[in-house]
């Protein structure tokens, strides 16, 4: 998955930096092509007006100039059509993305620490163990990299889900926002078991469309690419999880 901390605008919006740059570049290209087309017309008209009646313009040259002019016009039309298609694609993607709002999306990553979002003092995270462990510990960090909580995690082979209520070892309720976690698991002989992936569920609160037609789904302080989503759940279909008991 590709989850990253961000400061998105609320609701549904466009990805401003990329779309602004793309729009500016596209407008410049269209203006340049339009200028070329105008220049061709002026040159051709002037040439016809000032040709020597006794030595008219070579028909082959004239034909070549017409072909070149038509090519320029086709470039202008193609550029306009492509802009229309991109605009329509972005609009369709955004309309589709609105359906995610209020639902929960799950993304996976093989890297650690794995990002997740604490929302309304609740976060459901998970990890997959290649074999059963004797013990596992989940350590949570804030967006500045400070450890804020740790608790025992599941030890079953396969996927283990756990829900954290956003409190630290002292019982203090931490602010909603971006956090990350790591998992340390060992078998009965003390050998480290490395999770094959880390999972994060997040409630979608907004959608951003990109100029290339893809979507970023916003979960408060985090943004996840629609291409990184593994599953979508409602509040009643989320995977079952154990409740974390913070010990550190």
N, C-alpha and C positions, 0 to 999 in steps of 0.2 A: 504494500500500500504506500501511498504518498500522503502522509498527514503532516501538516506544518502549521506552526503558530502564525497567526495573522491578526490583523485588526480590520475586519471587514465592516462594510456598511450594513445596516440592518435591512432585512427584506430581500427583494430580488433586484439585482442591479447588474450592470455590465462591468467587465474587468477593464477599468479605465485606462491604465497605462498602455496595455497592448493594443486595445482598440483605437485609442487616440493616435498612437504611432502609425498603426496600419492605415487608418483613415487619412492621415496627413500624407503618407507616402502614396496612397492610391490617388488622392486628389491631385498631387503634384504630377503623377504619371499621366493622368487624364488631361491635365492642362497642357503638358508638353506635347502629347499626341495631337491635341486640338490645334496647337500652334503650328505644328508641322503640316497638318492638313490645310490650314489657312495659307501657309506659305506656298505650298504646292499650287493652290488655286491662283494666287497672285502671280507666281512665276509663269504658270501656264498661260494665264490670260494676257500678261504683258508680252509674252513671247509671240502669241498669236496676233496681237495688235501691232507689233512692230516688225513682223517678218517681211522680208523683201518679196513682193508679189512675183518677181521674176526668178526668185530662188526660195520657194516656200520651205517650211520646216519638213525635214525628212519624216515621212509617215511612220517609219519604224521607230524613230526616236519619240515621236508623239505618242505612239501606242505604248511604248515602254513607260513613258511618264504617266499615262493614264493607269497602267497596271500598278505602278508604284503608289499612285494616289489612292487607288482602291484598296491596296494593302494597308495603308495608313488608316483608312476609314474602318476597315475590318478590325484593326487593333483597338480603335476607339470603342467600337461596338462590343468587342469581346471583353474589354476592361469594364464597361458598364454592366454587362450581363453577369460577370463574375462577382461584382460588388453586390448586385441584387441577390445572387444566390447565397453569398456569405451572410448577408443580412437576414435572409429568410431562414437559413439554417440556424443562426444564433437565436432567432425568435422562437423557432420550433423547439430548440433544445431547452430554452428557458421555460417555455410552457410545460414541457415534459417534467422539468426539474421541480416545478411548483408542487407536483404530486408527492415529492419526498418530504415536504415540510410537515412536521408533526410526527413522522415515523422515525424509526431507529435504523441506522445503517451500520454495518459491520465491515471493518477493514482489517487487513492483516499485514504484518511486516516481519521480516526475518531479522531485523536489526534491533538493537537494544542500546539505550533506553527507548521505549516505545511511547509515543505521545498519545494522550487521551484527554477528554474534556470532562471536568467536574461540572455537572449541571443540576441546579436545585439541590445541592448537597448529596448528589448521588452519581456514581459512575460504575459501569459494569465493564470489566476488563477480563481478558483470558489469555491462555497460552496453551500450547500443545507440547506434551512430553512424548518422546519416542519410546519410552518404557516407564514402568511404574517407579516412583521414587519413594524413599523412606521419609524424606522431609523436603519441604520447599518453603521459601520465604520470598514474599513480594515486598519490594522497597519502592516507595513513592517519593518523587522529587518535584519541587515546584518549578516554575518557569525559569528561575535563576540557578537551578541546579542544587538547591539545598534539600537535604533529606527532611521530609515532613512526617512520614509514617512508615511503619513496616508491620507486616502481619503474616500469619501462616497461610499458605495457599494449598490448593488441591495437589494430590500426589498420584492420581490415576494416570495410566497410560492413555494418551489421547488428549482431547481438549478439556481444560478445566476453566470454568468461569467463576468469578468472584465479584461481589458487589461491595464497594467501599462507600461509607457514608460521609466522607470528607472531613473526618476528625483526626487530630493528631494524638500522640500518646497521653497527653494531658487532658484529653477530652474537648479541646478547643475546636470549634467548627471553622474550617478554613474557607477562604473565599472561592466562589466558583471561578472557573477559568482553565487554563492550560496546565497540565501536569504530565509527568512521564513515569514509567515504572520499569524495573528490572526484576528478573526472577532468578533465584539461586536454588537449585535442586540437587540433591545427592541421593545415591542409592544406599543400600544397607551396608556397603563396604566403605562408604564415604567418598565414592567416586562421583565427580560432577556429571550431572545430566543436563545438557544444553537444550532448551526448548527449540523446536523447529520453527515456530512462529509465535508472534504475539498479536493478540486481538484487542480491538477497542470498539465498543458500541457507543454511538452518539446520536442524540436526538437532533434532527435537522431543524434549524430555526431560520434558515435563509438560503438563497441560491444566487450564485453569480455565474453569468455566462461569459465565456471567453470569445475572442474574435475568431477563433478557429472552430467554433461550434461545440466545444466541450464545456463541461460544467464543473464548478467548484461548489460543493455542498458545505454550508456553514453550520457549525455546531458551537455557538457562542464564540469562544476564543480560538477555535481551530477551523481549518479548512481542509477538506478531503476531496480529491479528484474523483469524479464519478466513475472514472475508469478503474479506480482502486477498490470499488465496493464489491464485497463478496456476497453480502446478503442484506435483505431489507426486512425489518420486523415492525409489527405494531406493538403497543404497550403490553398486549396480552399474549403475543407469540414470541417474545424474547426468550433466548435460551435460559434454562434454569441455572441458578447460580447459588453459591454459598455466601453467607454474609461474613465480611471480614471482621475479625476481632483485633483491633490495633494493640500491639504490644510494645512498639518502639517508634 
